[in-house]
């Protein structure tokens, strides 16, 4: 193993900071569960003059999804639901779904949504988005809830999902892959199945068993000196500026306990905390000698679940060579994907955070930045090239 070559991984991050692409960030590489490289660069919070440190807390946004995958599959292991069960068996508001056609007609769906479709993003449930009809309908729901929240009403996880359930689907259930609110629905499903809040459940079943002491839906006051700021590039000023608005139904800027505990985008975490989760997944459900997930559930989370026709719309350039499993990407075409191995899995976040596990060479990569539209997959693909040259 050429550890000196791994310094080039940090050089990529330093280059991003020097060019003004990010304010700061961190990257860590692990092999066989042990750290082989780590590098911090720039500021966690430029305005407060706080540098990136090993214990910096980040908004991980959609890197919440792999954790939600494990959370819901724990209940699958306990026999509380089946993947082919109708979602409406547990959340009745999902009964009798409709599909919004391109010509504006709203027609009955040909079938009900299953839990499997919810978890592999083939349900037709979309995110709020102004660029297509069903997304605009979902945006109306989220905007109404945002207005209520601004007026002081606390709209919780299950209530939000019950209201979103009445929004029409973008596609027929099972027809195509489409990124949407499936992980948030999974969090609500956990609440229905357990009678606990999603946060309480995660603490009991994942965070406490794994010792994830800094992962939560908000950052308490005593940890604020470790909390990173989030930035967006302003085309007019040509500068990275702090983000004054919120995203995906989230409220409070992660600085107060939210009513909506988003299974899709709601968590904050650190590299060290997320590495513990990655270790559990790398060990197919075992952490510190204790089984958290069955091997079957771990394999379902990390292996492709899309048919060829469904996969036609999983065509994001940064996910080339990948299929989609339960709230994770997974490499199925190494030539297209680039460096790494078949079976490499993980996900990334809106602010540029990125996580991957390679079960073949036992390599974990965790990268954290806080820039909107940061697309952490691009620098991480370059980093992977360096990593695999170094370890071979």
C-alpha positions as CSV (number, residue, x, y, z in Angstrom):
1,X,0.0,0.0,0.0
2,X,1.4,3.4,-1.1
3,X,0.2,5.7,1.7
4,X,2.1,8.7,0.2
5,X,-0.1,8.4,-2.9
6,X,-3.2,9.0,-0.7
7,X,-2.1,12.6,-0.1
8,X,-3.3,13.3,-3.7
9,X,-6.8,12.6,-2.3
10,X,-6.4,15.6,0.0
11,X,-4.9,17.6,-2.8
12,X,-8.2,17.4,-4.6
13,X,-10.1,18.9,-1.7
14,X,-7.4,21.5,-1.1
15,X,-7.8,22.5,-4.8
16,X,-11.5,22.9,-4.4
17,X,-10.9,25.2,-1.4
18,X,-8.2,27.2,-3.2
19,X,-10.4,27.7,-6.3
20,X,-13.3,28.9,-4.1
21,X,-15.5,26.0,-5.1
22,X,-16.1,25.2,-1.5
23,X,-15.4,27.0,1.8
24,X,-14.1,23.9,3.4
25,X,-14.5,20.2,3.8
26,X,-13.0,16.9,4.9
27,X,-12.3,13.5,3.5
28,X,-11.5,10.2,5.2
29,X,-10.5,6.8,3.7
30,X,-10.8,3.5,5.6
31,X,-9.5,0.0,4.7
32,X,-10.5,-3.1,6.6
33,X,-12.2,-0.9,9.2
34,X,-9.0,1.2,9.9
35,X,-8.4,4.8,8.9
36,X,-5.6,5.0,6.3
37,X,-6.0,8.6,5.3
38,X,-7.8,11.7,6.6
39,X,-7.6,15.4,5.6
40,X,-9.4,18.6,6.7
41,X,-9.3,21.8,4.6
42,X,-10.6,25.3,4.9
43,X,-13.4,26.6,7.1
44,X,-16.5,24.8,8.6
45,X,-17.9,28.3,9.2
46,X,-16.2,31.1,7.4
47,X,-18.2,33.9,9.0
48,X,-17.3,32.6,12.5
49,X,-13.7,31.8,11.6
50,X,-14.2,28.1,12.6
51,X,-11.9,25.7,10.7
52,X,-12.9,22.2,9.7
53,X,-11.9,19.8,12.4
54,X,-12.2,16.0,12.9
55,X,-15.3,16.6,15.0
56,X,-17.1,19.0,12.7
57,X,-20.8,18.4,12.4
58,X,-22.3,18.5,8.9
59,X,-25.8,18.6,7.4
60,X,-25.8,15.3,5.4
61,X,-29.1,15.7,3.7
62,X,-29.7,12.6,1.4
63,X,-26.9,10.7,3.1
64,X,-29.7,10.2,5.6
65,X,-31.3,7.8,3.2
66,X,-28.9,4.8,3.7
67,X,-29.5,5.1,7.5
68,X,-33.3,5.1,6.8
69,X,-32.8,2.0,4.7
70,X,-31.3,0.2,7.6
71,X,-33.9,1.6,10.0
72,X,-36.9,0.3,8.1
73,X,-35.3,-3.0,7.3
74,X,-34.7,-3.8,11.0
75,X,-38.5,-3.9,11.1
76,X,-38.6,-6.1,8.0
77,X,-36.3,-8.5,9.9
78,X,-38.8,-8.6,12.8
79,X,-41.7,-9.5,10.4
80,X,-43.6,-6.3,10.8
81,X,-44.1,-5.8,7.1
82,X,-43.4,-7.5,3.7
83,X,-41.8,-5.7,0.8
84,X,-44.7,-6.6,-1.5
85,X,-47.3,-5.3,1.1
86,X,-49.4,-2.4,-0.1
87,X,-48.3,0.9,1.5
88,X,-51.9,1.7,2.2
89,X,-52.2,-1.3,4.5
90,X,-50.1,0.9,7.0
91,X,-50.8,4.4,5.9
92,X,-54.4,4.4,4.5
93,X,-54.1,7.8,2.8
94,X,-52.0,6.0,0.1
95,X,-55.1,4.0,-1.0
96,X,-56.5,4.7,-4.5
97,X,-53.5,6.7,-5.9
98,X,-53.8,8.7,-9.0
99,X,-51.3,9.5,-11.7
100,X,-50.9,13.0,-13.3
101,X,-50.5,12.6,-17.0
102,X,-48.5,14.9,-19.2
103,X,-51.7,16.4,-20.7
104,X,-52.9,17.4,-17.3
105,X,-55.4,14.5,-16.8
106,X,-55.4,12.8,-13.4
107,X,-56.2,9.1,-13.8
108,X,-56.5,6.2,-11.3
109,X,-53.2,4.3,-10.9
110,X,-53.2,0.8,-12.3
111,X,-52.1,-0.6,-9.0
112,X,-51.4,0.4,-5.5
113,X,-47.9,1.3,-4.2
114,X,-45.9,-1.4,-2.5
115,X,-43.3,-0.9,0.2
116,X,-40.6,-2.2,-2.1
117,X,-41.5,0.4,-4.7
118,X,-41.4,3.1,-2.0
119,X,-37.9,2.1,-1.0
120,X,-36.4,1.7,-4.5
121,X,-37.9,4.9,-5.8
122,X,-40.2,3.3,-8.3
123,X,-43.5,4.3,-6.6
124,X,-44.1,7.4,-8.7
125,X,-43.9,9.5,-5.6
126,X,-41.9,12.6,-6.4
127,X,-40.2,15.5,-4.6
128,X,-41.7,19.0,-4.7
129,X,-40.3,20.4,-8.0
130,X,-41.5,23.1,-10.3
131,X,-40.1,21.5,-13.5
132,X,-42.9,18.9,-14.1
133,X,-46.7,18.6,-13.3
134,X,-46.6,16.1,-10.5
135,X,-43.7,17.9,-8.8
136,X,-45.7,21.2,-8.9
137,X,-48.6,19.4,-7.2
138,X,-46.3,18.1,-4.5
139,X,-44.8,21.5,-4.1
140,X,-48.3,22.9,-3.4
141,X,-48.5,20.5,-0.5
142,X,-45.1,21.3,0.9
143,X,-45.6,25.0,0.5
144,X,-48.9,24.9,2.4
145,X,-47.1,23.0,5.2
146,X,-44.3,25.5,5.2
147,X,-46.8,28.4,5.6
148,X,-48.4,26.6,8.5
149,X,-45.0,25.9,10.1
150,X,-44.0,29.6,9.7
151,X,-47.3,30.5,11.5
152,X,-46.3,28.3,14.5
153,X,-48.0,25.0,13.7
154,X,-45.8,21.9,14.1
155,X,-46.5,19.4,11.3
156,X,-44.9,16.1,12.2
157,X,-43.5,13.3,10.1
158,X,-46.6,11.2,9.8
159,X,-48.9,14.1,9.3
160,X,-46.8,15.5,6.5
161,X,-46.7,12.2,4.7
162,X,-50.4,11.6,5.1
163,X,-51.0,14.9,3.3
164,X,-48.4,14.3,0.7
165,X,-50.1,10.9,0.0
166,X,-53.0,12.8,-1.7
167,X,-50.7,14.3,-4.3
168,X,-50.8,12.5,-7.7
169,X,-48.0,10.3,-8.8
170,X,-45.6,11.2,-11.6
171,X,-45.7,7.6,-13.0
172,X,-47.6,4.4,-12.6
173,X,-46.3,2.4,-9.6
174,X,-43.4,0.2,-10.7
175,X,-43.1,1.9,-14.1
176,X,-39.9,4.0,-13.7
177,X,-37.3,5.1,-11.2
178,X,-37.8,8.6,-9.9
179,X,-36.1,10.3,-7.0
180,X,-38.8,11.3,-4.5
181,X,-40.1,11.2,-1.0
182,X,-39.8,7.4,-0.5
183,X,-37.3,7.7,2.4
184,X,-39.6,10.2,4.1
185,X,-42.4,7.8,3.7
186,X,-40.2,5.1,5.2
187,X,-39.7,7.3,8.3
188,X,-43.4,7.7,8.7
189,X,-43.9,3.9,8.2
190,X,-41.5,3.3,11.1
191,X,-43.6,5.6,13.3
192,X,-46.8,3.6,12.4
193,X,-45.1,0.2,13.0
194,X,-43.5,1.1,16.3
195,X,-45.6,3.9,17.9
196,X,-42.4,5.9,18.4
197,X,-41.2,9.1,16.8
198,X,-38.7,8.5,14.0
199,X,-36.0,10.2,16.1
200,X,-36.7,8.1,19.1
201,X,-36.6,4.9,17.0
202,X,-33.3,5.8,15.3
203,X,-31.6,6.6,18.7
204,X,-32.8,3.3,20.2
205,X,-32.1,1.0,17.2
206,X,-29.1,2.5,15.4
207,X,-27.5,5.6,17.0
208,X,-27.1,4.2,20.5
209,X,-26.0,0.6,19.5
210,X,-23.4,2.1,17.1
211,X,-22.3,4.9,19.4
212,X,-23.3,7.6,16.9
213,X,-23.2,10.4,19.5
214,X,-23.3,13.4,17.1
215,X,-26.0,12.1,14.7
216,X,-29.4,13.7,15.1
217,X,-32.1,15.8,13.5
218,X,-30.6,19.0,15.0
219,X,-27.5,20.3,16.7
220,X,-27.9,21.2,20.4
221,X,-26.6,24.6,21.6
222,X,-23.6,23.0,23.4
223,X,-22.3,21.7,20.0
224,X,-22.8,24.8,18.0
225,X,-19.1,25.6,17.9
226,X,-18.6,22.4,15.9
227,X,-21.5,23.0,13.4
228,X,-20.7,23.8,9.8
229,X,-22.4,26.5,7.8
230,X,-24.0,25.8,4.4
231,X,-23.2,27.8,1.3
232,X,-24.4,28.4,-2.2
233,X,-22.7,30.0,-5.2
234,X,-24.1,33.4,-6.1
235,X,-23.9,34.0,-9.8
236,X,-24.0,37.8,-9.4
237,X,-21.4,38.2,-6.8
238,X,-19.3,35.2,-8.0
239,X,-19.0,34.2,-4.3
240,X,-20.1,31.5,-2.0
241,X,-22.7,32.9,0.3
242,X,-24.6,31.4,3.2
243,X,-28.0,29.9,2.3
244,X,-30.9,31.9,3.7
245,X,-33.7,29.5,2.8
246,X,-34.6,25.9,3.6
247,X,-35.1,22.8,1.5
248,X,-37.3,19.6,1.1
249,X,-39.8,20.5,3.9
250,X,-37.1,21.0,6.5
251,X,-37.4,23.8,9.1
252,X,-35.2,25.4,11.7
253,X,-31.9,25.1,9.8
254,X,-31.0,22.0,11.9
255,X,-30.6,24.3,14.9
256,X,-33.8,23.2,16.7
257,X,-35.6,19.9,17.1
258,X,-37.9,19.7,14.1
259,X,-41.5,18.4,14.0
260,X,-40.8,16.8,10.6
261,X,-38.0,14.2,11.1
262,X,-37.1,13.6,7.5
263,X,-35.9,10.1,6.7
264,X,-34.7,11.4,3.4
265,X,-32.7,14.4,4.3
266,X,-33.0,15.3,7.9
267,X,-29.8,14.3,9.7
268,X,-26.6,15.9,10.8
269,X,-23.6,13.8,11.4
270,X,-19.8,13.6,11.6
271,X,-17.3,11.6,9.6
272,X,-16.6,9.4,12.7
273,X,-20.2,8.8,13.4
274,X,-21.0,7.9,9.8
275,X,-18.0,5.6,9.6
276,X,-19.6,3.5,12.4
277,X,-22.7,3.1,10.3
278,X,-20.6,2.3,7.3
279,X,-18.8,-0.4,9.3
280,X,-22.1,-2.0,10.3
281,X,-23.1,-2.2,6.6
282,X,-19.7,-3.4,5.5
283,X,-20.0,-6.2,8.1
284,X,-23.5,-7.1,6.6
285,X,-25.4,-6.0,9.6
286,X,-23.0,-6.5,12.5
287,X,-21.3,-3.9,14.6
288,X,-19.0,-4.5,17.6
289,X,-20.1,-8.2,17.7
290,X,-23.8,-7.3,17.8
291,X,-26.2,-8.0,15.0
292,X,-28.2,-4.9,14.0
293,X,-29.5,-6.2,10.6
294,X,-29.8,-9.6,9.1
295,X,-27.5,-10.6,6.3
296,X,-30.6,-10.8,4.1
297,X,-31.7,-7.3,4.9
298,X,-28.1,-5.9,4.4
299,X,-27.9,-7.6,1.0
300,X,-31.3,-6.2,0.0
301,X,-30.1,-2.7,0.9
302,X,-26.9,-3.0,-1.2
303,X,-27.9,-5.0,-4.3
304,X,-29.6,-3.6,-7.5
305,X,-33.4,-3.8,-7.4
306,X,-34.2,-2.1,-10.7
307,X,-35.4,-3.8,-13.9
308,X,-33.8,-2.7,-17.2
309,X,-36.9,-0.6,-18.0
310,X,-37.0,1.0,-14.6
311,X,-33.3,1.8,-14.8
312,X,-33.7,3.8,-18.0
313,X,-34.7,6.8,-15.8
314,X,-31.9,6.2,-13.3
315,X,-29.6,8.0,-15.7
316,X,-27.9,10.7,-13.6
317,X,-24.4,11.1,-15.0
318,X,-22.8,11.0,-11.6
319,X,-24.5,7.5,-11.1
320,X,-23.2,6.0,-14.3
321,X,-22.6,2.3,-14.1
322,X,-24.9,2.0,-11.1
323,X,-28.2,0.4,-10.2
324,X,-30.4,1.4,-7.3
325,X,-31.3,-0.8,-4.4
326,X,-33.0,0.2,-1.2
327,X,-32.2,3.9,-0.9
328,X,-28.6,3.3,-2.2
329,X,-26.8,3.3,-5.5
330,X,-24.8,0.1,-6.3
331,X,-22.2,-0.4,-9.0
332,X,-23.3,-3.0,-11.6
333,X,-21.1,-1.9,-14.5
334,X,-17.5,-1.2,-13.5
335,X,-16.3,0.0,-16.9
336,X,-19.0,2.8,-16.8
337,X,-18.6,3.6,-13.1
338,X,-14.8,4.0,-13.2
339,X,-12.6,3.2,-10.2
340,X,-13.6,0.7,-7.5
341,X,-15.3,-2.6,-7.7
342,X,-18.6,-4.2,-8.6
343,X,-21.0,-4.0,-5.7
344,X,-19.6,-0.7,-4.3
345,X,-22.7,1.1,-2.8
346,X,-23.7,4.3,-0.9
347,X,-25.2,7.6,-1.6
348,X,-24.5,11.4,-1.4
349,X,-26.2,14.6,-0.2
350,X,-27.5,17.9,-1.6
351,X,-24.7,19.8,0.0
352,X,-22.0,17.6,-1.6
353,X,-21.5,14.9,1.1
354,X,-20.6,11.5,-0.3
355,X,-20.3,8.0,1.1
356,X,-19.3,4.7,-0.5
357,X,-18.6,1.2,0.8
358,X,-16.6,-1.3,-1.3
359,X,-17.2,-4.8,0.1
360,X,-14.6,-6.4,-2.1
361,X,-11.5,-4.5,-1.0
362,X,-13.2,-3.3,2.3
363,X,-12.7,0.3,1.5
364,X,-14.9,3.1,2.8
365,X,-14.8,6.7,1.5
366,X,-16.5,9.5,3.4
367,X,-16.3,13.1,2.0
368,X,-18.0,16.1,3.6
369,X,-18.6,19.6,2.1
370,X,-21.5,22.1,2.6
371,X,-22.2,23.6,-0.8
372,X,-25.6,23.5,-2.4
373,X,-25.4,21.4,-5.6
374,X,-21.9,20.4,-4.5
375,X,-22.1,17.1,-6.4
376,X,-19.6,15.3,-4.2
377,X,-19.6,12.4,-6.6
378,X,-17.3,14.2,-9.1
379,X,-14.3,14.9,-6.8
380,X,-14.9,11.5,-5.1
381,X,-14.6,9.6,-8.4
382,X,-11.2,11.3,-8.9
383,X,-10.4,10.4,-5.3
384,X,-11.3,6.8,-5.8
385,X,-8.8,6.6,-8.7
386,X,-6.1,7.7,-6.3
387,X,-7.2,5.4,-3.6
388,X,-7.2,2.2,-5.7
389,X,-3.8,3.0,-7.2
390,X,-2.5,3.4,-3.6
391,X,-4.0,0.2,-2.2
392,X,-3.2,-2.2,-5.1
